[in-house]
C-alpha cells in the first residue's frame, strides 16, 4: 500500500504550492481535486496541465486519484461541495455532472492518473430508492463507456445521506455493470458513519476496492472528517483487513474540513497513520 493526501484540504493554495508542502511532509502521492482552484477540467489549458505534471515531477509525487466528486466551481446554492448529482430531477443539470465526469476521465488519462472518484447518486428528494437507482445506472452507462475508451477507472464512492450509502447498496448497484473500469472507492469514515464496520466491510468487498479514503469520525457517526486519532475508528483492524485481502493500492487521507491549517492536518495524519500501519506490519 502507498499513502497519499488529497489536495482538497489545500483550497487556499495553488496546486504547485500544495504538492511542495505535501512532499516536504513526506507523502508519496496526492489526490488531485478536479475542481477550482487546482484542476477544473472544463477550463484547464494545456500549459496548466503541464504545470501540474512539472510540479509532481519536481516533488517526486505520484497521482493516487483524481477527485471528481467535488464541484465547488458550480457553486450550487444547496451545498457547495458536490452538487449537481447524477440523479437531479432536471435532465440539463444532470448533464453538467455527466460532462464533468467525462472531462475528468480524459484529464486523468492526460495526467497519468489511474482512476477518478465520483459521487454515488444524490439525495432521493422524495423519490423511491429503486427509482433513483435506475436513473443513476442509466446516467452512468455512457460515462463508463468513456472510462473504457480512456483506460481510466471510474470509482463510485458511497456517502452518507446519498443514494448509495452502505455496502449492501453498493453491491446491488454494482450488479448492473460488468465493465472492469467501474469500481469502488472505499471510504473508511463513510463506512463507519452508516454503521458498516470498516474492517468487516473491507473483508466483504475485497477485490471491488480500487482506491481507499481515510479519515476519522466521531463516536456520534456524524459525517464530519476528522484527523486520524481525533475520532473513534479502529484503523489498525481496517488496515489489517486491507492487507489481508491483498489490497496494494493507494490509501488517501482526505481532510477537506481542515483547509484552515492543512499542513498541521497532513502532518499529524501521516504521523499517526504511519505509526498504526507499522504496528500491523505495513510499511509506508
C-alpha positions as CSV (number, residue, x, y, z in Angstrom):
1,X,0.0,0.0,0.0
2,X,1.0,3.6,-0.6
3,X,0.0,6.7,1.3
4,X,-1.3,9.9,-0.3
5,X,-3.1,13.1,0.8
6,X,-5.9,14.9,-1.0
7,X,-5.4,18.4,-2.3
8,X,-9.0,19.3,-1.3
9,X,-7.6,20.4,2.1
10,X,-5.5,23.0,0.3
11,X,-8.2,25.2,-1.1
12,X,-6.2,28.3,-0.2
13,X,-3.1,27.2,-2.1
14,X,-2.1,26.8,-5.7
15,X,-1.5,23.2,-6.8
16,X,2.3,23.6,-7.1
17,X,2.4,25.0,-3.6
18,X,0.2,22.3,-2.2
19,X,2.3,19.5,-3.6
20,X,5.5,21.2,-2.5
21,X,4.2,21.2,1.1
22,X,2.9,17.6,0.9
23,X,6.2,16.3,-0.4
24,X,8.1,18.1,2.4
25,X,5.8,16.4,4.9
26,X,6.7,13.1,3.5
27,X,3.8,11.9,1.3
28,X,4.4,9.6,-1.7
29,X,1.3,10.7,-3.7
30,X,-1.5,13.2,-4.0
31,X,-5.1,13.0,-4.9
32,X,-5.9,15.9,-7.2
33,X,-9.1,17.8,-6.8
34,X,-10.7,18.1,-10.3
35,X,-12.1,21.4,-9.2
36,X,-11.2,25.0,-8.5
37,X,-8.6,26.1,-7.6
38,X,-6.5,23.1,-8.7
39,X,-7.7,21.3,-11.8
40,X,-11.2,22.2,-13.0
41,X,-11.3,20.1,-16.3
42,X,-13.6,22.3,-18.3
43,X,-11.2,25.2,-18.4
44,X,-7.8,23.6,-17.8
45,X,-5.4,24.9,-20.5
46,X,-2.6,22.7,-21.9
47,X,0.0,24.8,-20.2
48,X,-1.8,24.4,-16.9
49,X,-1.8,20.6,-17.3
50,X,1.9,20.7,-18.0
51,X,2.4,22.8,-14.8
52,X,0.7,20.0,-12.9
53,X,3.0,17.4,-14.4
54,X,6.0,19.6,-13.7
55,X,5.0,20.2,-10.0
56,X,4.6,16.5,-9.5
57,X,7.9,15.6,-11.1
58,X,9.8,18.3,-9.2
59,X,8.5,17.0,-5.9
60,X,8.7,13.3,-6.9
61,X,5.0,12.7,-6.2
62,X,2.6,10.3,-7.9
63,X,-1.1,10.8,-8.6
64,X,-3.2,8.5,-6.4
65,X,-6.5,9.5,-7.7
66,X,-8.4,12.4,-9.4
67,X,-11.3,13.5,-7.1
68,X,-14.2,14.4,-9.4
69,X,-16.7,14.1,-6.6
70,X,-16.4,17.7,-5.5
71,X,-17.7,20.6,-7.7
72,X,-17.0,23.9,-6.0
73,X,-16.9,25.6,-9.4
74,X,-20.6,25.1,-10.0
75,X,-21.3,27.0,-6.7
76,X,-24.7,25.3,-6.2
77,X,-26.8,27.2,-3.7
78,X,-27.9,23.9,-2.0
79,X,-24.5,22.6,-1.0
80,X,-21.2,24.0,-2.1
81,X,-19.2,20.8,-2.3
82,X,-20.6,18.4,-4.8
83,X,-24.0,19.3,-6.5
84,X,-25.2,18.7,-9.2
85,X,-25.7,15.0,-8.7
86,X,-26.3,12.1,-11.1
87,X,-30.0,11.9,-10.2
88,X,-31.0,15.6,-10.4
89,X,-34.7,15.9,-11.4
90,X,-33.6,18.4,-14.1
91,X,-32.0,16.5,-17.0
92,X,-30.0,19.5,-18.1
93,X,-28.5,19.8,-14.6
94,X,-27.7,16.0,-14.6
95,X,-25.8,16.6,-17.8
96,X,-23.5,19.0,-16.0
97,X,-22.4,16.1,-13.8
98,X,-22.1,13.7,-16.8
99,X,-20.0,16.2,-18.8
100,X,-17.7,17.0,-15.8
101,X,-17.0,13.3,-15.1
102,X,-16.2,12.6,-18.8
103,X,-13.8,15.6,-18.8
104,X,-12.2,14.4,-15.6
105,X,-11.6,10.9,-17.1
106,X,-9.9,12.5,-20.1
107,X,-7.9,14.7,-17.8
108,X,-6.8,11.7,-15.7
109,X,-5.5,10.0,-18.8
110,X,-3.6,13.1,-19.9
111,X,-2.0,13.4,-16.4
112,X,-1.3,9.7,-16.0
113,X,-3.8,9.1,-13.1
114,X,-5.1,5.6,-12.7
115,X,-8.6,6.5,-11.5
116,X,-11.2,9.1,-10.7
117,X,-13.8,9.1,-8.0
118,X,-17.4,10.3,-8.2
119,X,-20.4,10.7,-6.0
120,X,-22.9,7.8,-5.6
121,X,-26.1,9.5,-6.8
122,X,-27.6,12.4,-4.9
123,X,-30.3,12.8,-2.3
124,X,-33.6,11.0,-3.1
125,X,-35.6,14.2,-2.7
126,X,-38.9,12.3,-2.1
127,X,-38.4,9.6,-4.7
128,X,-38.0,5.9,-4.1
129,X,-34.6,4.3,-3.8
130,X,-35.3,1.9,-6.7
131,X,-36.4,4.7,-8.9
132,X,-33.3,6.7,-8.2
133,X,-31.1,3.7,-8.6
134,X,-32.5,3.0,-12.1
135,X,-31.8,6.7,-13.1
136,X,-28.3,6.6,-11.6
137,X,-27.4,3.5,-13.6
138,X,-28.7,4.9,-16.9
139,X,-26.8,8.2,-16.4
140,X,-23.6,6.3,-15.6
141,X,-23.6,3.9,-18.6
142,X,-22.2,6.3,-21.2
143,X,-19.6,7.5,-18.7
144,X,-18.5,4.0,-18.0
145,X,-18.1,3.6,-21.8
146,X,-15.9,6.7,-21.8
147,X,-13.8,5.3,-18.9
148,X,-13.2,2.2,-21.1
149,X,-12.1,4.4,-24.0
150,X,-9.7,6.4,-21.9
151,X,-8.4,3.4,-19.9
152,X,-9.1,5.1,-16.6
153,X,-11.0,3.6,-13.7
154,X,-14.3,5.2,-12.6
155,X,-14.8,4.7,-8.9
156,X,-18.1,5.3,-7.1
157,X,-17.8,6.4,-3.5
158,X,-20.6,5.5,-1.1
159,X,-21.6,8.5,1.0
160,X,-23.9,9.1,4.0
161,X,-27.3,10.6,3.0
162,X,-26.9,10.0,-0.7
163,X,-28.3,7.2,-2.9
164,X,-25.5,4.6,-2.3
165,X,-24.6,4.7,1.4
166,X,-23.9,1.1,2.5
167,X,-22.0,-2.0,1.3
168,X,-25.3,-3.7,0.6
169,X,-26.5,-0.8,-1.6
170,X,-23.2,-0.7,-3.5
171,X,-23.4,-4.4,-4.2
172,X,-26.9,-4.1,-5.5
173,X,-25.8,-1.2,-7.7
174,X,-22.7,-3.0,-9.0
175,X,-24.8,-5.9,-10.3
176,X,-25.9,-3.6,-13.2
177,X,-22.4,-3.3,-14.6
178,X,-19.9,-5.8,-16.0
179,X,-17.1,-3.3,-17.0
180,X,-13.8,-3.7,-15.3
181,X,-13.4,0.0,-15.5
182,X,-16.2,0.6,-12.9
183,X,-15.1,0.1,-9.3
184,X,-15.4,1.1,-5.6
185,X,-13.7,3.9,-3.8
186,X,-13.9,2.7,-0.2
187,X,-14.1,5.5,2.3
188,X,-13.3,4.2,5.8
189,X,-15.0,7.1,7.6
190,X,-18.1,6.9,5.4
191,X,-18.4,3.2,6.2
192,X,-18.3,3.9,9.9
193,X,-20.9,6.7,9.6
194,X,-23.5,4.3,8.2
195,X,-22.8,1.6,10.8
196,X,-20.9,-0.7,8.4
197,X,-17.9,-2.0,10.4
198,X,-15.0,-0.8,8.2
199,X,-12.7,-3.8,8.7
200,X,-15.6,-6.3,8.2
201,X,-16.7,-4.4,5.1
202,X,-13.2,-4.5,3.6
203,X,-13.1,-8.3,4.0
204,X,-16.5,-8.5,2.4
205,X,-15.9,-6.2,-0.6
206,X,-12.3,-7.3,-1.1
207,X,-11.4,-7.2,-4.9
208,X,-14.0,-4.5,-5.6
209,X,-11.9,-1.9,-3.7
210,X,-9.7,0.0,-6.1
211,X,-8.9,3.1,-4.0
212,X,-9.3,4.0,-0.3
213,X,-10.1,7.2,1.5
214,X,-9.1,7.5,5.2
215,X,-10.3,9.9,7.8
216,X,-11.6,9.7,11.4
217,X,-15.2,10.1,12.6
218,X,-16.6,10.9,16.0
219,X,-18.5,8.3,18.1
220,X,-21.7,10.1,17.1
221,X,-21.2,8.8,13.5
222,X,-21.9,12.3,12.2
223,X,-20.3,12.7,8.8
224,X,-17.5,15.2,9.5
225,X,-14.0,14.3,8.6
226,X,-11.5,14.4,11.5
227,X,-7.8,14.0,11.7
228,X,-6.9,10.3,12.5
229,X,-6.7,9.9,16.3
230,X,-9.4,12.5,16.9
231,X,-12.3,10.1,16.4
232,X,-13.0,6.5,17.3
233,X,-12.3,4.5,14.2
234,X,-10.1,1.4,14.7
235,X,-7.6,1.9,11.9
236,X,-5.4,-1.0,13.0
237,X,-8.1,-3.5,12.2
238,X,-9.1,-1.8,9.0
239,X,-5.6,-1.6,7.7
240,X,-5.0,-5.2,8.7
241,X,-8.1,-6.2,6.7
242,X,-6.8,-4.3,3.6
243,X,-3.5,-6.1,3.9
244,X,-5.3,-9.5,4.4
245,X,-7.4,-9.1,1.2
246,X,-4.3,-8.2,-0.8
247,X,-5.0,-4.5,-1.4
248,X,-1.9,-3.0,-2.7
249,X,-3.1,0.4,-3.9
250,X,-3.3,3.9,-2.6
251,X,-4.7,5.0,0.7
252,X,-5.5,8.7,0.5
253,X,-6.1,10.8,3.6
254,X,-9.0,13.2,2.9
255,X,-9.4,16.1,5.2
256,X,-11.1,18.9,3.3
257,X,-12.6,20.0,6.6
258,X,-9.1,21.2,7.6
259,X,-8.5,23.8,5.0
260,X,-7.6,26.5,7.6
261,X,-4.4,24.7,8.6
262,X,-3.9,21.8,6.1
263,X,-0.2,21.4,6.9
264,X,-0.9,20.6,10.5
265,X,-3.7,18.2,9.5
266,X,-1.5,16.5,6.9
267,X,1.5,16.2,9.3
268,X,-0.5,14.8,12.2
269,X,-2.5,12.4,10.0
270,X,0.6,11.0,8.4
271,X,2.5,10.5,11.7
272,X,-0.5,8.7,13.3
273,X,-1.4,6.6,10.3
274,X,2.2,5.5,9.7
275,X,2.6,4.5,13.3
276,X,-0.6,2.5,13.2
277,X,0.4,0.9,9.9
278,X,3.8,-0.2,11.3
279,X,2.1,-1.8,14.3
280,X,0.2,-4.1,11.9
281,X,3.2,-4.8,9.6
282,X,2.5,-2.3,6.9
283,X,5.5,-0.1,5.9
284,X,5.0,3.3,4.2
